[in-house]
Amino acid sequence: MSAATAQILLPSDDAAPTTRDRIVETAARSFQEIGYQKTTVADIARTLKMSPANVYRFFESKKAINEAVVEQLTGEIEAMIAAIADAPKLGAAERLTRIVTALHDDCRRRFEAHPRVHEMVEAAMSESWGVCQAHVDRIGAVFTRVVADGVREGAFTVADPKSAAACLHAGITRYCHPMLVGRQPNAIEPPLPVMIAFLLGALRPAGD
Amino acid sequence: MSAATAQILLPSDDAAPTTRDRIVETAARSFQEIGYQKTTVADIARTLKMSPANVYRFFESKKAINEAVVEQLTGEIEAMIAAIADAPKLGAAERLTRIVTALHDDCRRRFEAHPRVHEMVEAAMSESWGVCQAHVDRIGAVFTRVVADGVREGAFTVADPKSAAACLHAGITRYCHPMLVGRQPNAIEPPLPVMIAFLLGALRPAGD
């Protein structure tokens, strides 16, 4: 269920959005601390001292709750990198470097704090691909904006900023994908700065 | 347990290697078809009509069996790409393109045939990192060889072929990692040929 559908299902009383927020917040905590697999809608209702039926007034399934949780989490990440993309007085290469580093550090921090967070991500990838795809698209849009800035600055020479941005984003999967970073975070080769330099090199091709 | 340790534990009778091979083969089938989590050493023994104690003469744990299974599977992949790397009369860029495409296609095929194969990989990544790292190193060595050929041919201009090969390998994670490719294999963006062209562009930098 998308956020838009959830909105339609919301009861019209004023307290409704707050209840919805509390469900998402409680579910997020439980998914991260106990794990997505082991958390039931009844557990979430119990923590909130409400009936499961009341939770189902807001979300039709655990999957729908996970979509709202993942949308909130990915929204935080997107806001973080949009702020870097908008940083004044920084060149495009420097902004891309900071964005990729921030994505990697954020992913590592979340896994160190909550080792079970990958269960939510796995569930979203297999049951709610649209939510994942929308996040990938929004991150891609930020990369596209900075790559296009770099082309205007003369720092990059790429024919299609959107395509180059998609390549850049796919190229950092090993460093920023929640299903991979949590395992052996210190064993990722090559070190991130080496990888960033390599990828930035692809934005300045000699032509062939 | 490494393959070398397994070798030391082998009983000295002539039939031993065959029994070991049969255990690995049966375990591989069960891990792929039933899943790593649901397969027990007792299940493997039952299929082979032997006692669990006999399986434990060859492998000290299910984890040790998985290491042997993963070593066999990764060995097949390494042999496949080594054959491409050695193809005569093909330029380095063409060989890299064929290697990456083969890795991607092989990964997709394995998941289409056995959707539970990722459980083995996840177990190996969390319990037997050494086996995974050795595979990454061997793939990296093949990439390094072809990148170095490309430098000699004048097709690539990189200062450190080993480092560039590691970047290339990390850069294709989205397309070749068994934990990712199985989910939404048709939704990977950008298409692989676009990604390969981008990464090959990084091997021919204008310099900065």
Interface residues (C-beta under 8 A of the other chain):
Chain A: M125 S126 W129 C132 Q133 V136 G140 T157 S163 A164 A166 C167 L168 A170 G171 T173 R174 Y175 H177 M179 L180 R183 Q184 A187 I188 E189 P190 V194 M195 F198 L199 G201 A202 R204 P205 A206 G207 D208
Chain B: M125 S126 W129 C132 Q133 V136 G140 T157 S163 A164 A166 C167 L168 A170 G171 T173 R174 Y175 H177 M179 L180 R183 Q184 A187 I188 E189 P190 V194 M195 F198 L199 G201 A202 R204 P205 A206 G207 D208
